[in-house]
Amino acid sequence: MRSPHSPTPHTSALRRGLATVAVAATATAIAIAGQMPASAAVPTTASAPSATGASGSHPNAPTPKLTNLAHLDWLLDTVPLPANVPGHTTYRQASEPTATAPWVYANRNADGTFTDVGGGPITDAAKGYYAQGSFDADDISRSAVVYLRDWAQNHTPSSKQHAYELLRELTYLQTSTGPTAGNVVLWQQHDGTLNPSAIPVELPNPSDSAESFWLARTVWALGEGYAGFKTADPAFAQFLKQRMGLALGSLGRQSLAKYGTTEIANGVKVPGWMIVDSASATSEAVLGLSAYVKAAPDDRTAATALARYADGINRMSSGGIGQWPFGAILPEENSPTFWHAWGGMEPAALSTAATVLRRGDYQQTAAVDTAQFTAQLLATGGPDNGWTPTPADQTQIAYGVDSRVEGLLAVADATQAAGLDQLAGAQAAWYFGANPAGVPVYDPATGVCVDGINSDKTVNRNCGAESTIHTELSMLALDAHPDVARIATSLNRTTATDGLTVVEAESGRLTGSATVVTPPSAWTGSANWSGGKYVQAGAGDTITMTLPALTGAHRILPIADLGNPAGNGTTSWMASGGSRPTRLGSSSNSTHAPQGIAPTTVYLQPQMLPGTAPDGTTTLTARVGGAVSLDAVIVQPVVSHLGQAGVGTSRDIYVNGTDSRAWQKLSATRPVTVQRFDRFGRAVGGPAVVGSHANVTVEAGGFTVVSSR
């Protein structure tokens, strides 16, 4: 296992979904990074993000350009494109026998420079071969998107050329003939040799034997590439269109062939036609298809694929106000109890597709994810790598942050919901110091970022391709939204997070036959037993849990194994410690939910109790009627709170987790500006200046932003 300061896992360890990835209770899944041979180590002069720069700027100051592709430029290398490899050709290969690709990793040296590194250990020192490779299709495709967007937005000539070379390289990795035509080889060595079967084995194996996350990302790049080159280079655009046809042909034989089918996962009906059974993968393809269909409206095959995949993503919306996961679009077909920030482009993709397809219902689904779920996520601490269903893996990486930022801005642009711009600014402030580590993690002067913030709040100072790509996608989005950029760069620290907290059942006082059980693994295959344990209890047993110090009223969400075949009956709940004991209602001990395609019968779905624990509650008592495997309770404030601050400014966001209006008493030091937003992020009335200790309204399911400067 790598140390906490080695590269954040590249998505080769994450993109495959629940079928092959187990997220541990306290750590994200990891991949192995080897070391580059000394002869190939090329250090940059870039240093780690500084504590100065854009972070903490005055909110009224002009915002300098944030996009800086210098580090991504440095990651690029020239790649030979070997001839006579069956099924692998590209545009003008004979006359242009090389292309461009980014190295997968960049390890930070002691002097602040970087060394480029491939994936896996060295397997052939003489050739400099890695167990995986030097370059991969995932990062090639997404790098192309960065350069395409920079070329379109900033008219940078070098970005046009980089995009051209990256797309030529990507299409070389795409298999062009035979039964697997349209699929994509994932890994390539630095001399151009393809590595279809990496070590450790990744599915599918060989990597071009079936559809994959990297095929979805290839569609993303091809779609935005065609749109970009359609007028500037029609011949190249026509080649990209032909390769899009190959990709869609492959998807048509695989996931799209199942359109209209459904599956059951722990009793929940889900669409059966997502790419690799993942809304996460599918969303990245939809981003490309939306751009492509807009530029090529007569391509009915592509338009049909876009409509069908968007339909699938829309159906993955789950929960709502007061119901876990609070309106999030879940990423994996086979788990209704797992959300992850990485690969979280679902709201951005669905909103973009909704605009192209003119589907207001899809736009509303994306708005619920961004305005309700994302607001709660921010108040709980930000885009964690895994809610399973509790926030088990609190690692945060640029991929997750960028996914939230892009989703918020896409829906804000489409619906004119000004509150989503406010949330986007709060989320993007992560790059400039308002994050769990409390330090800037991006330097606009150099383009250097970090590979993530670990669960223990230490910073991984490496800066590989994926982190750089998604950081720069965020910066491009901020540069295109200067008002949002001003918010983000004015905030350099987090002053408060008061969102979801977790109380373990095993921490409680047990009576009767109730016992603590430690399963062989906290990971069930689709969720985690929170804390790695649970309580097995029978009729008449009680479990009394002490709550952390809480202020205000709270909602309670018990988590029991609803798939437990031995479970039966209900458990009643009582809150104590306030003015008087309060009955909160009952939770089910088991629904005997059918397993279906889920990896396990264990179904750890949080259940919202009907009652509210009043201010002053110190204990919760569960009285079991029947038999239950009780994991934990999630405690959700009626009004959650995110506080951020910068030089001469502060910003507080209050989030209402109920379907009724709520009120929040302020504790500012001076008059503040208050703006209310509804459950879709739309402004309610105009901004108002109120006193420092005023009571402010928080709309049902909405949020209120309080700012001072």
Phi and psi in degrees as a GROMACS rama.xvg file:
@    title "Ramachandran Plot"
@    xaxis  label "Phi"
@    yaxis  label "Psi"
@TYPE xy
-73.7118  152.845  ARG-2
-69.8349  164.261  SER-3
-60.0943  -17.2857  PRO-4
-104.092  13.0238  HIS-5
-95.5324  174.247  SER-6
-55.8059  139.936  PRO-7
-57.6007  141.513  THR-8
-55.1622  128.414  PRO-9
-69.1835  155.092  HIS-10
-68.9618  -0.531261  THR-11
-58.9164  -25.1566  SER-12
-92.5677  -4.4122  ALA-13
-123.063  -27.215  LEU-14
-70.5659  -12.5921  ARG-15
-83.8892  -7.37455  ARG-16
82.7929  -173.676  GLY-17
-69.9687  -18.3255  LEU-18
-62.0539  -28.9197  ALA-19
-130.683  2.94573  THR-20
-123.77  123.467  VAL-21
-106.894  119.167  ALA-22
-86.3992  119.127  VAL-23
-69.5589  165.928  ALA-24
-63.67  -30.9902  ALA-25
-129.224  5.62842  THR-26
-147.676  148.144  ALA-27
-77.0565  159.043  THR-28
-61.5252  149.341  ALA-29
-127.97  156.34  ILE-30
-115.177  165.887  ALA-31
-99.2113  131.56  ILE-32
-109.083  129.166  ALA-33
-90.4897  -164.605  GLY-34
-118.877  140.569  GLN-35
-72.5415  139.169  MET-36
-55.2867  145.389  PRO-37
-55.5213  -35.3752  ALA-38
-67.909  -20.4487  SER-39
-105.033  1.53986  ALA-40
-76.7311  118.067  ALA-41
-120.148  100.388  VAL-42
-76.3372  148.74  PRO-43
-92.8882  171.486  THR-44
-97.1866  1.39138  THR-45
-70.5267  144.345  ALA-46
-107.127  170.945  SER-47
-67.0047  160.596  ALA-48
-54.0043  134.588  PRO-49
-87.6143  167.726  SER-50
-84.8049  1.03034  ALA-51
-114.311  -151.368  THR-52
90.4957  -139.864  GLY-53
-72.9566  -24.7659  ALA-54
-67.0801  139.891  SER-55
77.1338  15.4017  GLY-56
-70.8954  157.944  SER-57
-67.5661  138.664  HIS-58
-62.4851  -20.4959  PRO-59
-96.9444  -2.42587  ASN-60
-74.5516  149.179  ALA-61
-58.5776  140.669  PRO-62
-92.6028  117.965  THR-63
-69.9546  161.615  PRO-64
-60.461  132.33  LYS-65
-97.323  -28.5405  LEU-66
-67.8927  129.618  THR-67
-147.114  108.175  ASN-68
-92.6698  16.1597  LEU-69
-60.3429  -44.1451  ALA-70
-70.8063  -39.3134  HIS-71
-64.4677  -38.4177  LEU-72
-57.0877  -43.1128  ASP-73
-66.4935  -34.0166  TRP-74
-65.4003  -23.288  LEU-75
-69.4929  143.467  LEU-76
-139.723  158.244  ASP-77
-80.1838  134.681  THR-78
-121.952  121.504  VAL-79
-65.1343  146.24  PRO-80
-114.553  91.4054  LEU-81
-56.5566  136.993  PRO-82
-83.2875  164.75  ALA-83
62.7104  29.4274  ASN-84
-94.0529  113.686  VAL-85
-53.47  128.171  PRO-86
80.5602  7.02061  GLY-87
-133.218  103.369  HIS-88
-138.052  171.017  THR-89
-151.685  -179.497  THR-90
-64.9946  125.546  TYR-91
53.2665  41.0172  ARG-92
-64.0033  -38.0711  GLN-93
-65.5394  -41.8225  ALA-94
-89.0418  -18.4949  SER-95
-131.137  79.3727  GLU-96
-80.9089  9.06023  PRO-97
-130.097  161.932  THR-98
-142.007  -159.435  ALA-99
-134.6  142.954  THR-100
-150.476  152.409  ALA-101
-90.0046  140.12  PRO-102
-61.3827  145.967  TRP-103
-67.143  -47.3137  VAL-104
-122.164  159.596  TYR-105
-141.116  108.603  ALA-106
-85.6295  133.214  ASN-107
-79.5822  131.047  ARG-108
-87.8277  167.949  ASN-109
-61.3226  -29.3123  ALA-110
-88.9791  7.31199  ASP-111
91.0796  -4.80621  GLY-112
-84.5472  178.156  THR-113
-129.194  153.77  PHE-114
-121.507  127.626  THR-115
-76.0506  144.498  ASP-116
-141.043  141.8  VAL-117
-89.452  -173.063  GLY-118
-96.823  125.445  GLY-119
89.3632  172.778  GLY-120
-72.2589  159.773  PRO-121
-66.629  128.822  ILE-122
-108.918  -17.671  THR-123
-144.437  96.4993  ASP-124
-64.6719  -35.9676  ALA-125
-63.7374  -39.9318  ALA-126
-90.6671  -14.351  LYS-127
72.9623  31.4952  GLY-128
-85.3373  142.983  TYR-129
-105.459  159.125  TYR-130
-60.1691  -30.1678  ALA-131
-103.81  -67.1622  GLN-132
161.131  178.262  GLY-133
-86.7845  -33.0438  SER-134
-130.462  151.948  PHE-135
-139.434  156.85  ASP-136
-63.6008  -32.0487  ALA-137
-57.2442  -49.677  ASP-138
-79.3266  -30.4307  ASP-139
-62.5158  -47.3845  ILE-140
-64.0681  -45.8023  SER-141
-73.0415  -30.576  ARG-142
-62.4648  -40.807  SER-143
-58.7707  -39.7287  ALA-144
-63.0298  -41.9093  VAL-145
-58.2732  -50.0211  VAL-146
-68.6628  -36.4277  TYR-147
-61.2563  -43.2554  LEU-148
-70.5518  -36.9217  ARG-149
-66.7346  -40.8777  ASP-150
-60.8917  -45.0506  TRP-151
-67.8465  -38.4139  ALA-152
-86.6386  -41.6437  GLN-153
-111.639  -4.63227  ASN-154
58.6693  39.5498  HIS-155
-81.6213  115.042  THR-156
-58.2672  -40.3535  PRO-157
-64.6067  -30.9459  SER-158
-67.9807  -36.3107  SER-159
-60.2773  -44.7567  LYS-160
-67.8678  -42.3154  GLN-161
-61.6077  -42.9701  HIS-162
-60.8947  -43.2802  ALA-163
-58.0029  -48.9881  TYR-164
-67.4263  -40.1419  GLU-165
-65.2412  -39.5985  LEU-166
-68.6292  -35.4878  LEU-167
-63.7158  -42.1197  ARG-168
-64.3376  -44.1576  GLU-169
-62.2076  -42.8589  LEU-170
-71.9333  -22.2996  THR-171
-65.0604  -35.9552  TYR-172
-73.2458  -19.1145  LEU-173
-77.8746  128.671  GLN-174
-72.3064  125.883  THR-175
-104.434  -10.5008  SER-176
-138.623  164.858  THR-177
87.4548  -176.144  GLY-178
-66.9566  -19.749  PRO-179
-105.292  19.504  THR-180
-55.6789  136.783  ALA-181
100.39  -25.967  GLY-182
-74.2911  175.602  ASN-183
-135.412  133.574  VAL-184
-75.452  134.67  VAL-185
-80.759  -50.4739  LEU-186
-108.66  150.096  TRP-187
-145.441  138.073  GLN-188
-79.2066  167.242  GLN-189
-66.8327  -19.8715  HIS-190
-91.7866  8.97993  ASP-191
95.0091  -8.49312  GLY-192
-66.2643  130.698  THR-193
-78.4255  147.794  LEU-194
-128.05  82.7468  ASN-195
-67.4448  -23.6885  PRO-196
-124.112  94.0426  SER-197
-78.9215  165.299  ALA-198
-117.98  124.669  ILE-199
-69.6705  163.483  PRO-200
-61.6786  133.656  VAL-201
-117.657  146.465  GLU-202
-99.7161  136.893  LEU-203
-75.2497  158.211  PRO-204
-132.425  119.27  ASN-205
-60.2763  161.005  PRO-206
-69.1942  -14.741  SER-207
-106.169  18.2612  ASP-208
-85.3197  -11.3846  SER-209
-159.726  175.243  ALA-210
-65.4437  161.58  GLU-211
-162.545  170.316  SER-212
-57.495  -39.6984  PHE-213
-73.2266  -24.9333  TRP-214
-69.0303  -41.2835  LEU-215
-60.0514  -42.5273  ALA-216
-71.28  -29.4953  ARG-217
-62.9083  -42.3186  THR-218
-61.0316  -40.0782  VAL-219
-56.2666  -51.4814  TRP-220
-68.2473  -40.9799  ALA-221
-63.146  -39.9988  LEU-222
-65.7662  -47.8988  GLY-223
-71.0837  -29.5572  GLU-224
-67.0075  -45.0716  GLY-225
-60.105  -45.3222  TYR-226
-60.8099  -38.0697  ALA-227
-71.8954  -39.1303  GLY-228
-97.0111  -2.45216  PHE-229
-52.4625  -44.2366  LYS-230
-96.1771  -37.6406  THR-231
-70.5097  -32.6334  ALA-232
-151.54  79.8316  ASP-233
-57.8356  -34.6498  PRO-234
-66.6148  -43.9153  ALA-235
-66.8543  -40.011  PHE-236
-60.1822  -38.4282  ALA-237
-65.3575  -37.503  GLN-238
-62.3582  -44.6981  PHE-239
-62.8185  -36.8017  LEU-240
-63.1359  -41.0947  LYS-241
-63.4559  -40.3952  GLN-242
-71.1578  -31.3054  ARG-243
-62.3647  -39.7244  MET-244
-60.3298  -40.3798  GLY-245
-61.6309  -44.7791  LEU-246
-62.8144  -44.1959  ALA-247
-69.2982  -30.6985  LEU-248
-62.4293  -42.2879  GLY-249
-64.1126  -47.3374  SER-250
-64.0181  -33.0986  LEU-251
-65.2093  -29.5776  GLY-252
-81.2948  -16.0198  ARG-253
-116.187  -102.531  GLN-254
-63.0249  -42.7769  SER-255
-65.9347  -23.2057  LEU-256
-65.9512  -17.865  ALA-257
-98.4939  11.2318  LYS-258
-56.0702  134.63  TYR-259
94.982  -13.1861  GLY-260
-83.1092  156.911  THR-261
-130.258  159.295  THR-262
-127.553  166.287  GLU-263
-115.153  129.322  ILE-264
-126.332  108.702  ALA-265
51.0273  43.4679  ASN-266
84.9123  -4.69434  GLY-267
-99.8662  129.177  VAL-268
-80.5929  129.467  LYS-269
-131.75  155.854  VAL-270
-66.4103  146.801  PRO-271
-105.429  16.6437  GLY-272
-125.936  26.8019  TRP-273
-82.0191  151.527  MET-274
-63.6162  126.792  ILE-275
43.7849  37.4901  VAL-276
58.0898  31.3148  ASP-277
-135.613  123.635  SER-278
-67.6909  -26.5997  ALA-279
-63.4228  -52.1377  SER-280
-63.5164  -44.7024  ALA-281
-61.5248  -36.5944  THR-282
-62.9998  -34.984  SER-283
-72.0921  -34.326  GLU-284
-65.721  -38.5212  ALA-285
-65.4363  -34.4811  VAL-286
-58.1893  -43.8421  LEU-287
-70.2665  -40.6247  GLY-288
-64.9314  -36.4717  LEU-289
-62.7401  -45.1565  SER-290
-64.0661  -40.1368  ALA-291
-68.5914  -46.6481  TYR-292
-65.6112  -34.73  VAL-293
-63.2772  -37.0518  LYS-294
-85.5868  -23.5755  ALA-295
-130.857  67.4087  ALA-296
-64.2776  -16.42  PRO-297
-86.7746  -4.05585  ASP-298
-83.0235  94.5219  ASP-299
-69.495  -30.7144  ARG-300
-62.2049  -45.8022  THR-301
-67.2  -41.3912  ALA-302
-62.7896  -39.3652  ALA-303
-66.3849  -43.1454  THR-304
-60.2901  -43.7115  ALA-305
-59.7066  -48.1743  LEU-306
-61.7515  -40.52  ALA-307
-74.1851  -40.5718  ARG-308
-69.0313  -38.172  TYR-309
-63.3381  -37.3901  ALA-310
-58.8887  -44.1758  ASP-311
-63.2342  -46.0222  GLY-312
-60.0534  -43.3981  ILE-313
-57.7674  -37.3514  ASN-314
-73.7662  -9.16359  ARG-315
-89.4934  2.30168  MET-316
-64.6004  139.379  SER-317
-142.932  147.995  SER-318
70.301  -154.562  GLY-319
166.368  -158.164  GLY-320
-60.3183  119.61  ILE-321
78.9157  -0.00668075  GLY-322
-124.993  120.125  GLN-323
-57.4435  137.337  TRP-324
-95.6211  36.5203  PRO-325
64.6235  33.6571  PHE-326
93.2411  6.49554  GLY-327
-68.0625  149.176  ALA-328
-86.7706  112.152  ILE-329
-74.0319  148.99  LEU-330
-87.6384  -27.4722  PRO-331
-118.814  129.295  GLU-332
-57.6615  -36.5644  GLU-333
-91.5476  8.41776  ASN-334
-143.741  112.98  SER-335
-84.0387  7.95378  PRO-336
-126.858  24.7476  THR-337
-136.85  121.894  PHE-338
-125.841  139.989  TRP-339
-133.659  144.204  HIS-340
-72.6699  -40.4824  ALA-341
-61.638  142.623  TRP-342
67.841  21.4033  GLY-343
-89.5585  45.0761  GLY-344
-83.6756  7.08803  MET-345
-54.7826  -50.5288  GLU-346
-65.8168  -36.924  PRO-347
-63.5381  -44.8791  ALA-348
-67.5355  -43.528  ALA-349
-66.4039  -40.0753  LEU-350
-63.9675  -44.0581  SER-351
-63.7973  -42.542  THR-352
-65.6777  -38.41  ALA-353
-59.4198  -37.6103  ALA-354
-66.4591  -45.0037  THR-355
-67.2089  -40.9807  VAL-356
-87.8616  -8.27881  LEU-357
58.7159  53.0357  ARG-358
-115.527  97.9699  ARG-359
-64.2569  -30.6076  GLY-360
-66.8197  -37.8748  ASP-361
-66.0725  -38.7123  TYR-362
-62.8019  -36.9338  GLN-363
-68.0943  -39.2602  GLN-364
-59.7696  -44.2347  THR-365
-64.4327  -36.7563  ALA-366
-65.9616  -39.0547  ALA-367
-62.8609  -44.8143  VAL-368
-58.2073  -45.8038  ASP-369
-78.8669  -41.2546  THR-370
-82.0914  -35.066  ALA-371
-98.4081  -60.6959  GLN-372
-63.9775  -48.6811  PHE-373
-64.7931  -36.3843  THR-374
-61.1132  -43.2275  ALA-375
-66.0368  -39.1113  GLN-376
-59.6374  -45.789  LEU-377
-62.4859  -42.4008  LEU-378
-68.9356  -21.8098  ALA-379
-86.3988  -12.2923  THR-380
135.796  -9.33675  GLY-381
113.611  -172.513  GLY-382
-77.9898  81.9247  PRO-383
-68.536  152.461  ASP-384
-66.668  -23.8922  ASN-385
-156.636  119.93  GLY-386
-103.043  117.69  TRP-387
-134.672  47.9258  THR-388
-87.6881  -11.4286  PRO-389
-78.6195  159.629  THR-390
-68.0334  79.1391  PRO-391
-82.2165  -40.1676  ALA-392
-110.933  101.252  ASP-393
-94.0187  15.6834  GLN-394
-61.0343  140.922  THR-395
-128.58  133.071  GLN-396
-131.414  162.76  ILE-397
-60.4652  -33.0049  ALA-398
-56.5507  -45.2733  TYR-399
-70.1695  -41.6782  GLY-400
-63.1839  -48.2439  VAL-401
-60.9231  -39.2361  ASP-402
-59.4284  -41.3067  SER-403
-67.1322  -46.1089  ARG-404
-60.9368  -47.4919  VAL-405
-65.894  -36.8133  GLU-406
-64.9504  -46.7408  GLY-407
-59.3105  -45.7825  LEU-408
-71.2766  -35.2298  LEU-409
-62.4777  -46.2972  ALA-410
-70.1315  -39.1243  VAL-411
-59.5947  -44.3128  ALA-412
-64.8176  -38.6437  ASP-413
-76.1927  -32.4363  ALA-414
-112.787  -5.7599  THR-415
59.3459  31.3512  GLN-416
-83.7708  99.3308  ALA-417
-64.8146  -25.2285  ALA-418
-64.9028  -28.3666  GLY-419
-71.5364  -30.2598  LEU-420
-63.1364  -38.8196  ASP-421
-62.7306  -44.9245  GLN-422
-65.8454  -37.2954  LEU-423
-62.2916  -41.5454  ALA-424
-62.6915  -41.5028  GLY-425
-64.3992  -41.3304  ALA-426
-68.8121  -43.4522  GLN-427
-68.3386  -19.4851  ALA-428
-62.0588  -15.2771  ALA-429
-51.8355  -39.7144  TRP-430
-68.5083  -23.8233  TYR-431
-109.305  11.6464  PHE-432
124.906  -18.8622  GLY-433
-84.6398  71.6252  ALA-434
-144.545  172.954  ASN-435
-60.0417  -27.5593  PRO-436
-82.7239  -20.3682  ALA-437
73.2503  24.7027  GLY-438
-135.53  152.61  VAL-439
-61.9558  141.564  PRO-440
-122.869  15.581  VAL-441
-148.282  138.503  TYR-442
-116.892  105.444  ASP-443
-61.6975  -19.6568  PRO-444
-74.1794  -23.3448  ALA-445
-123.617  -17.5272  THR-446
77.9613  10.6399  GLY-447
-87.74  136.038  VAL-448
-121.976  -157.699  CYS-449
-130.782  163.965  VAL-450
-87.905  4.61778  ASP-451
141.352  171.421  GLY-452
-115.949  121.703  ILE-453
-74.0286  167.091  ASN-454
-59.132  -28.7761  SER-455
-87.627  10.8543  ASP-456
74.7733  9.43476  LYS-457
-80.0574  157.047  THR-458
-106.365  131.882  VAL-459
-86.1968  105.706  ASN-460
-83.9039  3.04028  ARG-461
-69.3217  165.825  ASN-462
-148.97  77.909  CYS-463
-84.9063  -174.469  GLY-464
-63.0951  -50.4712  ALA-465
-59.4238  -45.6071  GLU-466
-62.6475  -43.1228  SER-467
-64.263  -43.7346  THR-468
-57.3498  -52.5864  ILE-469
-75.1364  -29.1327  HIS-470
-62.1894  -45.5138  THR-471
-71.7701  -30.6084  GLU-472
-61.4863  -40.0991  LEU-473
-64.4248  -42.1832  SER-474
-66.3949  -38.9803  MET-475
-60.5975  -41.9291  LEU-476
-65.0478  -39.9733  ALA-477
-67.571  -41.8481  LEU-478
-60.8511  -31.3069  ASP-479
-79.6059  -10.365  ALA-480
-131.774  75.2286  HIS-481
-60.312  -31.0806  PRO-482
-65.5851  -38.3194  ASP-483
-69.3139  -40.1524  VAL-484
-60.7815  -37.4665  ALA-485
-64.1874  -38.9303  ARG-486
-63.3066  -50.1746  ILE-487
-60.2181  -45.547  ALA-488
-78.5961  -12.0944  THR-489
-84.8675  -9.61088  SER-490
-113.103  123.043  LEU-491
-125.107  10.0996  ASN-492
-160.073  154.639  ARG-493
-99.0623  127.547  THR-494
-102.246  -18.3754  THR-495
-162.549  139.195  ALA-496
-134.942  118.444  THR-497
-133.96  82.8794  ASP-498
-125.057  -134.363  GLY-499
-67.8146  135.789  LEU-500
-124.861  159.702  THR-501
-122.12  132.529  VAL-502
-118.426  122.645  VAL-503
-77.1239  136.864  GLU-504
-60.6897  -37.5342  ALA-505
-68.938  -12.7175  GLU-506
-80.2262  -9.29148  SER-507
-81.7248  171.271  GLY-508
-87.2877  121.646  ARG-509
-103.446  142.774  LEU-510
-126.891  164.569  THR-511
69.4759  -138.195  GLY-512
-90.0359  2.2759  SER-513
-59.2538  131.843  ALA-514
-136.432  153.995  THR-515
-87.0577  131.904  VAL-516
-117.018  133.242  VAL-517
-110.919  105.59  THR-518
-69.2299  162.612  PRO-519
-57.2687  -31.8826  PRO-520
-142.869  141.774  SER-521
-67.0007  -31.1758  ALA-522
-80.1717  125.817  TRP-523
-93.0072  -11.3846  THR-524
112.408  -20.1799  GLY-525
-148.329  0.90024  SER-526
-163.345  176.318  ALA-527
-119.788  137.424  ASN-528
-67.7577  113.559  TRP-529
-60.7832  130.679  SER-530
73.7428  0.457662  GLY-531
76.9976  11.5561  GLY-532
-146.082  168.879  LYS-533
-152.054  173.083  TYR-534
-112.316  126.253  VAL-535
-96.4385  122.231  GLN-536
-138.435  154.982  ALA-537
-121.634  -175.312  GLY-538
-56.8796  130.816  ALA-539
88.1733  -13.2187  GLY-540
-70.5199  153.298  ASP-541
-127.761  152.23  THR-542
-133.919  116.089  ILE-543
-112.413  117.011  THR-544
-108.438  135.916  MET-545
-88.1323  130.171  THR-546
-88.6087  152.821  LEU-547
-66.8516  168.112  PRO-548
-60.4978  119.034  ALA-549
-123.086  146.89  LEU-550
-121.112  130.472  THR-551
88.9857  176.037  GLY-552
-77.88  150.983  ALA-553
-137.832  150.258  HIS-554
-97.6468  149.754  ARG-555
-119.512  130.227  ILE-556
-123.319  93.8931  LEU-557
-67.1436  149.843  PRO-558
-121.395  112.44  ILE-559
-123.542  159.902  ALA-560
-77.6734  99.2625  ASP-561
-77.5326  -6.3019  LEU-562
-98.0276  2.38001  GLY-563
-64.2488  114.808  ASN-564
-65.1124  -22.6555  PRO-565
-91.063  -6.69418  ALA-566
-75.1087  147.073  GLY-567
-162.299  159.681  ASN-568
80.3269  -161.659  GLY-569
-134.201  166.057  THR-570
-121.071  129.602  THR-571
-97.0261  150.805  SER-572
-127.035  140.059  TRP-573
-131.993  132.566  MET-574
-100.897  135.389  ALA-575
-131.918  160.253  SER-576
110.366  -14.957  GLY-577
-86.264  -152.06  GLY-578
-65.7221  -29.347  SER-579
-161.294  159.104  ARG-580
-60.2003  143.613  PRO-581
-125.814  124.032  THR-582
-77.1844  127.785  ARG-583
-101.49  -9.80167  LEU-584
105.037  -165.909  GLY-585
-124.871  155.544  SER-586
-121.209  151.699  SER-587
-73.7018  143.834  SER-588
-87.3454  -27.35  ASN-589
-166.499  142.933  SER-590
-107.768  0.400493  THR-591
51.0527  41.6456  HIS-592
-62.0667  131.562  ALA-593
-64.744  139.279  PRO-594
-65.689  -46.6117  GLN-595
58.6229  -131.403  GLY-596
-84.0036  -1.8928  ILE-597
-63.8691  149.297  ALA-598
-69.2145  -15.2546  PRO-599
-152.679  159.932  THR-600
-75.5723  -18.5518  THR-601
-64.4578  127.116  VAL-602
-134.359  96.3548  TYR-603
-97.6155  66.1496  LEU-604
-89.7571  118.605  GLN-605
-62.6164  141.812  PRO-606
-119.498  126.125  GLN-607
-79.3597  124.443  MET-608
-74.6949  148.334  LEU-609
-68.7868  -29.9021  PRO-610
-87.0275  169.317  GLY-611
-119.005  130.218  THR-612
-75.3258  122.83  ALA-613
-75.8756  166.788  PRO-614
-53.7649  135.941  ASP-615
95.3327  -3.39467  GLY-616
-62.231  132.089  THR-617
-118.39  -23.0969  THR-618
-138.554  153.957  THR-619
-121.954  133.595  LEU-620
-118.519  125.778  THR-621
-103.521  124.882  ALA-622
-112.004  117.04  ARG-623
-84.9575  131.348  VAL-624
-117.927  104.082  GLY-625
113.012  -132.143  GLY-626
-141.763  136.874  ALA-627
-146.551  147.156  VAL-628
-108.502  100.406  SER-629
-99.2891  123.23  LEU-630
-91.5195  -54.0915  ASP-631
-170.495  178.335  ALA-632
-126.951  141.177  VAL-633
-94.2067  131.548  ILE-634
-109.849  118.169  VAL-635
-116.309  119.716  GLN-636
-59.6594  143.781  PRO-637
-56.627  -40.9991  VAL-638
-122.191  108.974  VAL-639
-83.3564  166.533  SER-640
-146.24  129.879  HIS-641
-116.364  125.906  LEU-642
-115.279  134.308  GLY-643
-137.175  156.685  GLN-644
-151.374  162.31  ALA-645
-149.311  -158.665  GLY-646
-72.873  109.912  VAL-647
70.8219  17.4891  GLY-648
-148.65  153.321  THR-649
-142.613  156.81  SER-650
-147.797  127.43  ARG-651
-123.777  134.414  ASP-652
-117.809  121.722  ILE-653
-107.604  126.649  TYR-654
-116.475  123.933  VAL-655
-91.2462  117.061  ASN-656
-92.118  13.9128  GLY-657
-123.582  171.494  THR-658
-96.5159  21.3961  ASP-659
-127.959  153.141  SER-660
-58.5806  148.681  ARG-661
-133.485  165.399  ALA-662
-126.812  146.77  TRP-663
-131.181  127.407  GLN-664
-86.466  129.981  LYS-665
-85.26  158.496  LEU-666
-137.373  51.3786  SER-667
-83.1473  175.136  ALA-668
-105.302  -3.47432  THR-669
-160.632  167.947  ARG-670
-55.3048  148.344  PRO-671
-133.286  163.109  VAL-672
-100.744  130.109  THR-673
-118.016  134.12  VAL-674
-135.639  127.466  GLN-675
-97.6828  147.624  ARG-676
-136.192  146.339  PHE-677
-86.4754  -172.193  ASP-678
-66.545  -10.3809  ARG-679
-109.7  8.48272  PHE-680
84.6891  9.45626  GLY-681
-85.2739  142.605  ARG-682
-65.4833  139.563  ALA-683
-112.504  105.737  VAL-684
71.3396  -169.17  GLY-685
-107.316  175.032  GLY-686
-65.9353  147.514  PRO-687
-136.885  142.38  ALA-688
-92.3089  127.575  VAL-689
-129.356  169.571  VAL-690
-71.6263  165.006  GLY-691
-66.5971  -22.5191  SER-692
-119.973  30.7665  HIS-693
-72.0243  158.827  ALA-694
-93.9429  125.041  ASN-695
-114.044  151.442  VAL-696
-86.7989  139.307  THR-697
-119.778  116.232  VAL-698
-63.3207  153.992  GLU-699
-55.2224  121.077  ALA-700
67.8447  4.47866  GLY-701
-108.298  -158.376  GLY-702
-151.117  158.252  PHE-703
-125.631  132.82  THR-704
-105.591  127.182  VAL-705
-117.78  121.361  VAL-706
-130.133  149.22  SER-707
-136.251  153.481  SER-708
